[in-house]
Amino acid sequence: MKRSRNDNKTFGPAAAAMRRRHIYRDMREAETQLSARQLIDDAVAMHKFQAPSSTSSTKVLIRSREELALYRLKRRAELDEKVNRGYKFLGNWVKYARWEAQQKDFVRMRQVLERATAFHGDNPKFWRDYAELEQQQGFLGEARAVWGRGLAALPHAADLWLKAALMEQAAGDVGRARDLLQRWTTLPSPPPFAFELFVLLEVQSAVGGQHDRVRDVLRRYVEHANTPEAWLFYAATEADALQHPSRAVQVLETAREALPAEALWTSAEHRVPLRLAQLYAAEGRKEDARALYRELLERLDRPARGGVVVTVSSSSSSSTCNDAGSAAAPAVVDQRVVADLLAAYAQFERLAGGADAAAVEALTRLQAARFYEQRLRENPQDLDSRLSLYLLLRRPGASAEEQAAALACLRGATAVPLQGGDPYRAQQAVVLLMEYARACEAAGEAGTAQQVLSQALQRFPFVRADCPRLWQEAAALEERLGHVDQARKMLRAAMHVTKDTAVVDALLQLEERAYARGSFTDREAYLAQLRGLYRDVLKLDPLRVSSWVGFAKLEEREGQAARAQAVYEGAVRTLTAEACKQLRASFAYRYELLDQVDQLWGRRMALGQRALRRLR
């Protein structure tokens, strides 16, 4: 009889018991009792069939052909049901086929995979798994047929072409691998690495120094992709793999004529002319290499608007530019590329011995300086170019004219806006301003240095960025000028702006130097100043453990063990209270605070032990 909801009111507390189903347990003693020995034997027998991977899966122990047939029938039904339900998941089909391959039933394996072609025929991974499964079982002919079907269905699947060629090469059939790569590279838009793999195969299979096949593929490569990368690969193969540097020179000379001007001279690194110059030097053609290096420098030095190429001359020789690409304006070149090019040219001249090393260094510095000056004319706020130009002009042994130019370069950083832009850019500008202030101080213009640093402190976006070094630099300048009180005020103001411990350390060192100079009447006044400083720091940031520890160490050095104990006690109390507040906010931060409390307790105990040793 079905009970209604009103029965809860009728039965009262017994309603819950009435809702329970009756469970009957047979508590009578069994007729046959298992002994402990039998239980142990059964456990050992079960453990014998445990999988070696120590997992919960067990091996199936089959003792007859009938059991094997039943197992296969059951497992096949499970896998078939799985692929019928999840036919869109490729892993189900592959798992089914692998199981059939384990049973050595390769006909069923192929039947399963053929069924999967209707759903996954457009997936390159399916054809790859299909062919690799045939290959693993030793059926190379069937694997080739599968690769062929996959390539016919998906001709732009690069991994299928690559895997098929690797299989043929591993099988030792270089002819079939060559045919595959030949078909791949004759597609309408083959990837560049297809030609490179083809070249690698031909180099490995070349016999007796016959490299005609290699060069044929390389020529097809540069005809298909007329890019600097293709020509450089052609030249590198000739020079390194085929050991023909002269042919590599001819290749790059042809590249200068074949490549368009925007790809040859306005690329980011000018790799083709630079590599050609290096090959000229290796072949002993020093004049050609020198002319090409200087042409590269002239291209970098050319104004961005284009025009006539300026001829660069030195003490040894002069050169003019080639007409190829004279109408093309240089692109914005990375400064690292310019530095590498100048270093390569200077190294070439030193090794060639055909020119004075000092003249070469002067020429390279001049070219680099003109390049960075052009960049600054286009964008006066380019801080990277300004810094690079300053480092070039600030070399050891620079003339008075170069020193004046370096100071003018730094002076331009004062016009860079600091507010409203990128905070990282503002920090970069401040570095240049601090260097400008140092240069002005060294030149005897201390007032200008003070003004530069003061304006930087006013304009720097301290809300979005942190720059404690600027405060330290300004305070150090005031201290060198004898304005100790002004330096102290600056560093105390910095304590309210930044929480960097470097500011506190700088202020402590300032007080120590002031005491050494005799600015305080006695030791007690100096200690009172330091104690007041630590109190101010701890009022601003009471959770700064380093300040508590420094305060306690100060008292300990002065022999005030009781004061040091009180400082440690205050630190422990403050951090413990903060940890209690963080009970529900952040457990990680709470545990970090408690860890710091433990360290403070350890320091306090060590202080007490040192005091006891002194008393003894």
N, C-alpha and C positions, 0 to 999 in steps of 0.2 A: 504494500500500500504506500502510495506516494504521500509524503508529508508536505504540508504547506508552510508558508512563512509564519502563520499565526501559531504554529506549534512551539515556536521559541518562547512566546508568552505563556503558553499552557504548561510546558514542561519546566520552564525556568532554567536553573543551572544544569539540569540533566539533558538539555537540548543538544549540547555538543557531543555528549556520549551517545545519544540516540542516533546522531547522524553518522557515526562511525560504522564502517562495514565490519561484519563479524569475521575474524580470522581464526581458523582452526589449525592448531599445531599438534602434530602427533608426537607426543613426548615419550612414547614407548621405546624400550631398548631394542636396537637392531639385532637381527638374528646372528649376523656375522660381524664381528668386531675387528677393526684394523689395528694392527700393532704399530708401535713406533718404528720398528724395523721396516715394515712394509711401506710406511709413509716416506721414509728416507730413500728406499730403493726406487719408489715411483718418482721422487724429486730428481734423483740422479739420472734416471732414464729420460725424463723430460729435458734435463739440462744438456744431454748429449745432442739433442736436435735443435739447440739454441743457435741462432745465427752467430757467426764469428764477430759481427760488428757490435755485439752486446746491446742489441735493440730488442724491442718486443716482438719483432717478426720471427717466425719459426720456419724451418725448412719442411717441405712436404716430403714425407717418407712414403715412397711408392714401391710396392712389393711385387706387383704383377702387371701384365699388359692391360688387363681389364681396369685396374685402378688408374693407370696412366691415361687410358682412353677417357675414363670418366672425368679425370682432372682436366684434360684438355678441353673436353666438351663444356665443362662448367666455366673454365677460365675464358674460353672463346666466347661464350654467351655473355659473360660480364663485360668483356672488352667491346663486343659488338654493340651491346646496349649503350655503353658509354659513348661510342662514336656516333650512334644514332641520335642520342640526346645532345651531345656537344659537338656536332659536326663542324661548327665554325672554329673550333679550337684545334690548331694544327698538332699540338702535343698529344692529343688523344689518338690521332691516326698514326703518328710516329711511334708511340708506345705500343700500339697494337701490332704494327709491322715488325718492330724489334722483337716482340714476344714470339711472333711466328718465325722469325729468323733464328731465335734461340731453339725453337722446336725443330729446326732444319726443314721446315715446310716452306720452301721459297716460292712455290706457286701461290700459296695463300698470301704470303708476304706481298707479292706483286699485285695480287687481286685487291688487297686492302689499299695499297697505294694508288692503284688505278681508280678505285672508287673515290679517293681523296682528290684526284685531279679536277673533278667537277666543282669542288668547293675552293680549292687552294691552287689552282693552276696559274694564277697571276701572282703568286708569292714566290720570290726567288729562294727563300729559305726552304720551301717544300721541295723544289727540284734539287737543291743542294743536299738535303737530308736523304732524298731518294737515291741519288747517285752515290753518295758516300756509303749508304747501307749496302748497295750492290758491290761497291768497291771493297768494303770490309769483308764480305763473304767470298771475295776472290773472283767475281764475275766482271772482268774488265770490259768484255764486249757489251754486256747489258748496261754497265755504267756509262760507256761511251754513248750508247743509244739514248740513255736518260739525259746526259749532258746535251746531246744534240737537240732533243725535244725541248729542253729548257731554254737553250739559246735561241731556238726558232720562235718560241713563245715570248721570250723576254730578251730581245737582242741588245737592250741597253742596260742590262744588269751586269755591272762590272765584276761583281764577286763570282758570278757563274763562269765568265770567261777566265778569270784568274784561277779558280779552283780546277777547272777542266785542264788548263795548260799545266798546272802544277802536277796533276795526276799523270798526264802523259810524260812529263819530264821525269817524275819519280819512277814510272814504269820503264824508262829508258828509250822511249819512242820519241826522239827529238823531232822527227819529221812531222808526226801528228801535232806536237806542240807548236812547231813552226807554222803549220797550216792554220791552227786555231788563232794564233797571234796575227797571222796574215789577214784572216777574215775579220778579226776584231779591229785592226787598224784601218781596214778599208770601209768601215761604217761611215755614215755621213758625219758624225761628230764623236769620234773616239776620245777618251780622256788622254791627257799628255803622258800619264804613267804607263799607258799601254805601249807606246813607242819605246819608252825607257826599258820596260820589261823585255820587249822584243830585242832591243840592242843587247841587253844583258845575256839573253839566251844565245844570241849569235856569237858574242864574245866568248862565252864558255864553250861553245861547240866548234869554234874555229880550229882548224887543223892545219899545221904547217905554215902558219903566218898568212893564210888566205883570209883577208878581211873585207872582201868585196861585198859579202852579204851585210856586214855590219854597216859599211858606209852607205849601202843602198837604203837601209832602214833609216839611217840618220838623215839622208837627203830627203826622204819622204817626210820625216818628222818636221824639218824646218820648212818644207814646202806647205805642209798642212798648218802648222802653227808658227807663223813668222813673229816670234816673240824673243825678247832677250834671254829668257830661260832656256828656250830650245837651242839657240845658238851657243849659249854657254855650255849646255850639256854636250853638244856636238864637239866643241873644242876640248872640253875636259876628257871626253872619251878618246879623242885623238892623242892628247898629251899624256894621259895617265894610263889608260887601258891598252891602247895600241902602240904607245911609245913613239909617237911621231910629232914632236913639238912644232916642226916646220909646217906640217899640215894644219895644226891647231892655229898657227898664225894666219895661214891662208883663210881658214874658216872665219875667223873674227874680222879679217879685212873684208871678206865678202859680206859679213853681217853689217859692217858700217855702211855698205852701199845698199843692202837690201832692207834694213830696218828703217821705218819712218823716223823723222827727226824727233817727234814727240816721244817716241819709245827709246831713242838712242841717247838724247842729250837732256831730256827733261824728266828722266826717271829719278826715283828717290836716291839711288846709289851710283848711277853711272857705271854699272858693273861691266858692261861690254868694253868700253874704252879703257877702263882701269885694268881689266884682265889682259887686254891686248898689250898695254904698256908693260905689264909684268912679263908677258911672254917675249916681247921685244928685248927686255933686259936679260932674260934667261938665254936668248939666242945670241947675245952679244951685239945687238943693234942698238947701241946706246943713244945715238942721235935721234933715231926714230922714237925711242921710248921717252927721251927728254922732250921732244916736240909734242908728243901726245899728252904727257903730264901737264905741260904748260897750257896746252889747249883746254884741258879739263879745268885748270885754275882760271883761265880766261872766261870760260863758260860760267863758272860760279861767280866771277867778279862782274859779269855783264849786268847792267841795270835791268830791272824787271820789265821796263817798257820795250826792250829789244833795241836794235840798232847796230851800229858798227862795232865790231869786236876790237877791243883795245889790245895792242900788241905788248907783251911783257918781255923785257930784255934784262939780261944779267951781265955779269962780268965775263961770262964764258961764251955765250951764244944767244941768239934770238930766234923766235919762231913766229909763224902766223897760223891762223886757223884755217881748217879745211872748209870748203864751201858747203859740205853736206850738213844741212840743218842750220845754216846761218840765220835763217828767218825765224827760228823757233826761240821763244823766250824761256829762260830757265824757270823751272818750278821751284817752289819753296823746298829747300833741301834741309835735311836734318843736320843739326850742328855736329852730331857724332860722325856723320858721313864726311863732313868737311874736315874735321880733325883727323880722321883716318886717312883721307886723301893727302892732306898736307904731310902727315907722318910718313906715308908711303913714298912721296916724292923726295922728302929729305933723306930718307934711308937710301933711296936709289942713288941720289947724288953722292952720298958719302961712300957707297960701295963702288960706284962707277969711277970716282976719282977724277972726273973730267972738269970739275968746277970747285971753287973755293967753298969749303963747308960753311964758313961764316956768311958768305954771300947767299948761299942756298937757304940758310936759316932765316936770314933777313927777308929774303923773297917770300918764303912761306908765311912768315909773320905778317908781312905787308898784305899779302893776298887775303889772309884770314881776317885781318883788321878791316880791310875794305869791304869784305863780305858782311861782317857784322854791322859795320856802319851803314851799309845799304839797308840791312834789315831794320835798324833803328830809325832810319829815315822813313821807311814805310810804316813802321809801328813804333812810336817812341815809348810805348808801355810794354815792350817785349823785354821782360826781366831776364830771361835766359840769355838772349843776345847781349844785353848790357853786362851781365856778369862775365860772359865769355870774353867780350872785348876788354873788360877791365883786367882780367887775368892775363890777357896777352900783353897789355901795356904795362902791367906791374911786374915785369920780369926782373930778375936780379941784374944790376948793372944798367938799368934803363937810363936814357938821357933825360935832361931836364924837360925837353919838349914832350917826351913820352909820359913823364910824370904829371905834367900839366894836363895832358890829354886824358890820363887815367882819372885825375881829380874831376875834370869836366864830365867824364862819363858817369862817375858816381853822383855828381851834382844833378844829373838828369833824373835820378830816382826820386828826388824831392817832389817832382811834379806828378808822380804816380798816385792816384787816389787810393786811400786805404778804406774808406767807409763805403758800404753798400755793395762791395764785390765779394770775391771769394776769400774766405779767411786764410786759406793757405797762401794765396797770392799776396795778401797783406803781410804775412810772416816773411815771405821772400823779399818783399820791398823793405821791410824793417832791417833785414840782414844787410842790405846794401846801404841803408841809411846809417847803421852803426859803423860800417866800414868807412863811410864818408866822414863821420864824426871823428874817427880815429885819425884819418888822413888830415883833416883840418887841424886837429890838435898837434899832430906832428909838424905841420907847416907853420905853427905859431898862431893859428886862428882859433883860440879857445872859445871866444864868444860865438863864433859861427857854429862850433860843435855843440855848445850848450843850446843854441837856438834850434838846431836840427833835431836833437834828441827831445827837447821840450815839445816841439810841434808833432813829433812822432807819437809821444805819449798822449797828446790831445786828440790825435786823429785815429789812433789804432782802435779797432772794434773789439774791445775787451769783453763785450757781452757775448760774442760768438766765438772768440778765439782766446788763447792764452799765450802770453809772451813774457815770462819772468825775466828773460835775459835782457830785455829792453830796460826794465827797471834797474837791474844790476849795473848795466852799462852807464846809465845816466847817473846813478849814485856814485859809481867809481870815478866818473869824470869830476863830479863835484868834490869828492874827497881829494883827488889829485890837485884840484885848484885851491884846496884849503878850506872849503865850505863843508865842514863836517856836520854841522847842524842841518844844513839843507839836504845832505845825503841821508841823514837819519830820518828826516821827514819824508823823503821819497820812499825809502824802504818801508817805513811804517804805513804809508799810504798804499804801497803795493800789497801789504798784508791784508787789506780790506778788499782788494781786487782779485787777487789770485791766491790759491791755497797751496801753491808749490812750496815745498820745504826749502828749496834753494834760496828763496827770499829771506826766510828766517835765518838760515845759515850765513847769508851775506851780512845780515844785520848784526849777528853775534860776532862775526869776524871784524866788522867795523868797530864795534864797541871794544873789542880786544886790542885793535890797533890804536884806538883813541886812548886807552889806558896805558899802553906802552909809550905813547908820546907824552904822557903826563897831563892829559886833558881833565882827569878827575883829581879831586883834592886828596883822597885817600882810597884805600881798598874797600871800605864800607860803602862809599858812594858808588863805586863801580859795581859792587855786588847788588846794591839796591837798584841800580839801573837794569842789570840783567834779570833780577827777580821781577821787576815791573814788566820787562819785555815778555818773559814767559807767561805772566798772568794775562797780559793782553792777547797773546797768541792763543792761550787756552780759552779765553772768553769768546774769541772768534770761532775757534774750532775745538770744542772740548773732547772730541773723539780722536784727536791726533796723538797716537801713542808715542811717536818719536819726541814730541814736545814734552810730554810727561817724563819720559826717560831722561831727556836732556836736563830738565829741571832737577830731577832727583840726583843725577850725577854731579851737577853743579854743587848741590848742598853737601853731597858726600865728599867731594874734593876739598870743600872748606871745613870739613870735620863736623858738620851738622848732621849727625846720623838721625836724630829725632825728626828734624825737618824733612830729610829724605824719606823716612818711614811715613810721615804724614802725606808727602806728595804721592807716594805709591798707593797709600790708602785712599786718597781722593780719586786717583785714576781708576782703581778697582771699583769704587762706589759709582763713579760716573758711567763707566762702561757696562757695569751690571744693570744699572737702571735703564740704560738704552737697550740692552738685550731683553729686558722684561717688556719693554714697549714693542719690540719686534716679535713678540710671541705669536701673533696671528698674521703679521704682515709678511715676513720673509724668514723662513727657518734657516736658509743658507747664511744670510747676513747675521742672524742671531748666533749661529754656531761659530761664525768667524769672530764675532765680538767676544764670545765666551772663551775662545782659544787665546785671544789677546789678554783676557783677564787671567787665564792660567799662566801665561808668560810673565805678566806683571807680578803675580804672586811668587813665582819662582825668583824674580829679581829681588823682591822684598825679602824673601828668605835668605838669599845669598848675601844681601846687605847685612842682615842680622848676624849671619855666621862670620862675616868679616869683622863686624864690630866686636863679637866675642873673642876672636883671635887677637885683636888689638888689645883688649882688656887683659888677656892672659899674658 
